[in-house]
Amino acid sequence: MGRGKKKVHPKTRTAAFKASEPSEVVEAPHSFIIHRGLSCPYITDLTIDVRRIMEPFTATNLREKKMNRIKDFVSLSSFFHVSHMGIFNKAATQLSFKVVRLPRGPSLTFKVHQFTLARDVISSSKKQMIDVDHFKHAPLVIMNNFSGDGKHLKLMATTFQNMFPSINLAQVSIDTIRRCVLFSYNAETKLVEMRHYSVQVVPVGLKRAVNKIVAGTVPNLSKCNEVADFVTRDGYASESEAEDDEQSHVVLAQTLKSQGNLEDHKSSVKLHEIGPRLTMQLIKIEEGLLTGEVLYHDNVVKSEEEKETLRKLIEKKRKLKEQRKKQQTENRARNLKLKKEQKQAGGGHEVAAEDDSANGAASDADDDAQYYKDEVGEEPDEELFKNDNNSSRKRHKLPGGMKYKNKRPKVDT
């Protein structure tokens, strides 16, 4: 019989698993997108849509339960290389979206004014352009109008950019850029618009018929004698299809996999919105993980004295928490030591109690024998007042017939 496999320690197995991952995956920012608060099917769908934006470096099929706390997700973040967490919190009056930098903050809280699900955006568009292969690579991040005064704008822009992996212009493959995410800030309304697009690259200067052939689409040649008739056919081009804007024309530095997009040739870049849409406003920025000093607040403005008072209060709470934790550790160690000493001392007391009970039983037997001798006038039999030290009410083992009392008897077939 062969020996079983040698068990591997969990820490060794985890270290081996992390070492097997490529450096691109380990260094890329990962994210958790969850929802808390009141249950709502639209918020659940919105959470799934935002996870689609963050693919492939996110937990798409993350399961949540009401018993889960934020600290549960934070404790798992280091193992899965999670650097950011987005939280949709549904209250009775409003919906908020929090972006947290793990594991120590800062935390940005947004108030969601409007949102549109991805299925509604796709169904409203005339030409639906979506492909599963587009989600195999991270999207391109575009920041618009975040150059105003205020440190909160810089922090907000940096947080949005760091949620997605950075792009190395010298090594990037243009064919992997299939999606883009737009964050646009309006200084007057203080609203942030988030949009999600699919990128399509089409060669410029080709007729519609030629473009179909180049793209690999099989044309309908039932009314044509040859391909030349299909290409030169009058009226084939749609009048509603306007010419592309010249600003969207680019000269490709690389040859793409899509047909007709060759290196050093002009192509047109088209964007198709695939959703979801988010319109939100920055409310406050906290220094720690959903706690700590408030660095920015849109509604409340405090003076320096009030800020200093809050800092002292937070520091006092932190020191008190550390002191309580230290005291609990000391109390736990003291209780364990006390239990150990009581257990060692309890063994000697039990032995002494057994000796006392045995002596008491022997003295009772002697008194009964002396009483019988005084009354009857002769010595009693040896077995009449025999001292049995093992006479206890507790049975150490059951008799043979009661050992298997509830066991069913075997039936002889």
ZAMARGU-4260 file (C-alpha; in steps of 0.2 Angstrom, whole numbers, plus 5000, padded with zeros to 4 digits):
<rodrens>
0) 5000/5000/5000 | 5007/5017/4995 | 5010/5031/5006 | 4998/5046/5005 | 5003/5063/4999
5) 5013/5074/5011 | 5003/5088/5018 | 5009/5106/5013 | 5007/5120/5026 | 4994/5133/5021
10) 5007/5147/5021 | 5019/5138/5010 | 5005/5134/4998 | 4999/5152/4997 | 5017/5158/4994
15) 5019/5146/4980 | 5003/5152/4972 | 5008/5170/4973 | 5025/5166/4966 | 5016/5157/4951
20) 5006/5173/4946 | 5014/5184/4933 | 5021/5201/4938 | 5008/5210/4927 | 4994/5203/4937
25) 5001/5206/4954 | 5006/5224/4951 | 4990/5229/4943 | 4977/5237/4954 | 4962/5225/4959
30) 4946/5230/4965 | 4930/5225/4975 | 4913/5232/4970 | 4900/5229/4983 | 4883/5236/4989
35) 4877/5239/5007 | 4861/5246/5015 | 4844/5243/5009 | 4840/5230/4996 | 4836/5236/4979
40) 4837/5226/4962 | 4842/5241/4953 | 4857/5244/4964 | 4862/5226/4962 | 4862/5228/4943
45) 4872/5244/4945 | 4885/5235/4955 | 4887/5221/4942 | 4888/5234/4928 | 4902/5244/4937
50) 4911/5227/4940 | 4910/5225/4921 | 4919/5242/4919 | 4933/5236/4931 | 4936/5220/4922
55) 4947/5210/4921 | 4955/5215/4938 | 4940/5213/4949 | 4929/5200/4957 | 4915/5199/4945
60) 4906/5185/4954 | 4909/5191/4971 | 4896/5184/4983 | 4889/5196/4997 | 4879/5192/5013
65) 4871/5203/5025 | 4882/5196/5039 | 4898/5202/5030 | 4906/5217/5036 | 4919/5229/5028
70) 4933/5222/5038 | 4929/5205/5031 | 4933/5211/5013 | 4948/5221/5020 | 4956/5206/5028
75) 4955/5197/5011 | 4962/5211/5001 | 4980/5208/5003 | 4978/5190/4997 | 4969/5195/4981
80) 4980/5211/4978 | 4965/5222/4980 | 4970/5240/4981 | 4953/5249/4979 | 4935/5245/4985
85) 4919/5253/4978 | 4904/5253/4990 | 4886/5257/4984 | 4876/5262/5000 | 4857/5263/4998
90) 4849/5273/5012 | 4830/5278/5013 | 4833/5296/5006 | 4848/5294/4994 | 4862/5283/4986
95) 4880/5286/4990 | 4896/5278/4981 | 4912/5277/4992 | 4929/5274/4984 | 4941/5267/4997
100) 4960/5265/4995 | 4965/5249/5004 | 4971/5246/5017 | 4973/5263/5026 | 4963/5275/5015
105) 4959/5289/5010 | 4940/5287/5008 | 4930/5297/4995 | 4911/5298/4997 | 4900/5303/4982
110) 4882/5307/4982 | 4874/5298/4966 | 4862/5310/4958 | 4857/5300/4943 | 4862/5283/4935
115) 4857/5273/4920 | 4860/5254/4919 | 4870/5246/4905 | 4855/5237/4897 | 4845/5253/4896
120) 4860/5262/4887 | 4863/5248/4875 | 4844/5246/4871 | 4843/5265/4867 | 4857/5265/4854
125) 4854/5262/4836 | 4870/5253/4833 | 4874/5241/4847 | 4893/5238/4847 | 4898/5226/4861
130) 4909/5211/4862 | 4914/5199/4876 | 4932/5200/4870 | 4933/5219/4874 | 4932/5215/4893
135) 4948/5204/4892 | 4959/5220/4894 | 4958/5235/4905 | 4950/5251/4898 | 4958/5267/4894
140) 4955/5281/4907 | 4951/5298/4901 | 4951/5313/4913 | 4942/5329/4908 | 4942/5346/4916
145) 4950/5341/4933 | 4963/5355/4932 | 4954/5367/4944 | 4959/5375/4960 | 4958/5364/4976
150) 4968/5348/4982 | 4952/5338/4982 | 4951/5339/4963 | 4969/5332/4962 | 4965/5318/4974
155) 4949/5314/4965 | 4958/5313/4948 | 4972/5303/4956 | 4960/5290/4964 | 4951/5287/4948
160) 4967/5285/4938 | 4975/5273/4951 | 4959/5262/4950 | 4965/5256/4933 | 4982/5249/4927
165) 4994/5262/4920 | 4999/5261/4901 | 5017/5260/4895 | 5017/5270/4879 | 5033/5261/4873
170) 5026/5243/4875 | 5007/5245/4874 | 4998/5235/4860 | 4985/5246/4852 | 4974/5231/4848
175) 4972/5229/4867 | 4963/5246/4869 | 4945/5241/4866 | 4936/5251/4879 | 4938/5268/4887
180) 4931/5276/4903 | 4927/5295/4903 | 4927/5305/4920 | 4921/5323/4916 | 4920/5336/4930
185) 4909/5351/4929 | 4916/5366/4939 | 4899/5375/4940 | 4888/5361/4946 | 4902/5351/4954
190) 4896/5335/4946 | 4907/5321/4940 | 4900/5312/4924 | 4906/5294/4921 | 4903/5286/4904
195) 4909/5269/4897 | 4913/5267/4878 | 4918/5253/4866 | 4931/5258/4854 | 4930/5253/4836
200) 4944/5257/4823 | 4938/5258/4804 | 4949/5261/4789 | 4946/5278/4780 | 4943/5280/4762
205) 4934/5264/4758 | 4917/5263/4751 | 4904/5254/4761 | 4904/5239/4749 | 4923/5238/4750
210) 4923/5240/4768 | 4911/5225/4770 | 4922/5214/4760 | 4938/5219/4769 | 4929/5216/4786
215) 4925/5199/4781 | 4907/5200/4779 | 4899/5189/4765 | 4889/5201/4753 | 4873/5197/4744
220) 4878/5195/4726 | 4862/5187/4720 | 4858/5203/4709 | 4876/5205/4703 | 4885/5196/4689
225) 4902/5199/4697 | 4910/5207/4712 | 4914/5223/4702 | 4895/5226/4699 | 4893/5225/4718
230) 4907/5238/4721 | 4902/5250/4708 | 4884/5248/4710 | 4875/5265/4710 | 4865/5270/4725
235) 4872/5257/4736 | 4879/5269/4749 | 4867/5275/4762 | 4863/5294/4761 | 4860/5294/4780
240) 4878/5288/4783 | 4888/5305/4784 | 4906/5306/4781 | 4917/5304/4797 | 4924/5319/4805
245) 4942/5322/4801 | 4947/5325/4819 | 4943/5306/4822 | 4956/5301/4809 | 4972/5295/4815
250) 4988/5287/4807 | 4990/5270/4815 | 5008/5265/4822 | 5004/5247/4822 | 4994/5234/4812
255) 4978/5229/4820 | 4970/5212/4820 | 4954/5220/4813 | 4953/5219/4794 | 4959/5234/4784
260) 4968/5243/4798 | 4986/5243/4792 | 5002/5252/4799 | 5005/5270/4793 | 4987/5271/4786
265) 4973/5282/4791 | 4959/5275/4801 | 4944/5282/4810 | 4941/5279/4829 | 4922/5277/4833
270) 4915/5276/4851 | 4899/5267/4855 | 4892/5269/4873 | 4889/5253/4882 | 4885/5260/4899
275) 4882/5262/4913 | 4881/5280/4917 | 4884/5289/4933 | 4882/5307/4939 | 4889/5310/4956
280) 4895/5324/4967 | 4910/5323/4979 | 4903/5326/4997 | 4918/5322/5008 | 4936/5315/5009
285) 4942/5305/5025 | 4960/5302/5029 | 4958/5284/5035 | 4947/5269/5030 | 4930/5276/5031
290) 4935/5285/5048 | 4948/5298/5053 | 4950/5316/5050 | 4939/5324/5037 | 4951/5332/5024
295) 4937/5340/5013 | 4918/5342/5015 | 4907/5350/5003 | 4893/5356/5015 | 4903/5359/5031
300) 4917/5371/5033 | 4927/5371/5050 | 4940/5383/5057 | 4957/5379/5061 | 4953/5378/5080
305) 4938/5366/5077 | 4950/5355/5066 | 4963/5355/5080 | 4950/5350/5093 | 4944/5336/5082
310) 4962/5330/5079 | 4964/5329/5098 | 4948/5320/5100 | 4953/5307/5087 | 4970/5305/5095
315) 4962/5303/5112 | 4950/5289/5105 | 4965/5280/5097 | 4975/5280/5113 | 4960/5274/5123
320) 4957/5260/5110 | 4975/5254/5111 | 4975/5255/5130 | 4959/5244/5131 | 4967/5232/5119
325) 4983/5231/5129 | 4972/5228/5145 | 4962/5215/5137 | 4978/5205/5132 | 4985/5207/5150
330) 4968/5201/5158 | 4967/5186/5146 | 4985/5181/5150 | 4982/5182/5169 | 4966/5172/5168
335) 4974/5158/5158 | 4988/5158/5171 | 4975/5157/5186 | 4966/5143/5178 | 4982/5133/5176
340) 4986/5136/5194 | 4969/5131/5200 | 4969/5115/5189 | 4986/5110/5197 | 4980/5114/5215
345) 4963/5105/5212 | 4972/5088/5209 | 4979/5087/5227 | 4962/5092/5235 | 4953/5078/5226
350) 4966/5065/5232 | 4963/5072/5250 | 4945/5071/5249 | 4945/5053/5243 | 4956/5048/5258
355) 4944/5057/5270 | 4929/5048/5263 | 4938/5031/5265 | 4943/5035/5283 | 4925/5040/5287
360) 4918/5024/5279 | 4930/5013/5290 | 4925/5022/5306 | 4906/5020/5302 | 4909/5001/5300
365) 4919/5000/5316 | 4905/5008/5326 | 4892/4997/5318 | 4902/4981/5323 | 4904/4988/5341
370) 4885/4991/5343 | 4881/4974/5337 | 4893/4966/5350 | 4886/4976/5364 | 4868/4971/5360
375) 4870/4953/5355 | 4885/4948/5365 | 4895/4940/5352 | 4906/4945/5337 | 4897/4948/5321
380) 4901/4939/5305 | 4915/4946/5294 | 4904/4949/5279 | 4891/4958/5289 | 4900/4975/5292
385) 4913/4973/5278 | 4921/4989/5273 | 4920/4992/5254 | 4930/5007/5249 | 4924/5005/5231
390) 4906/5007/5236 | 4901/5021/5225 | 4885/5026/5217 | 4893/5030/5201 | 4896/5015/5190
395) 4912/5015/5180 | 4905/5004/5167 | 4889/4996/5162 | 4885/4978/5165 | 4887/4966/5150
400) 4868/4965/5146 | 4866/4984/5147 | 4881/4989/5137 | 4872/4989/5120 | 4855/4993/5126
405) 4849/5002/5111 | 4857/4991/5098 | 4845/4982/5087 | 4847/4963/5088 | 4853/4954/5072
410) 4839/4945/5063 | 4844/4928/5057 | 4838/4926/5039
</rodrens>
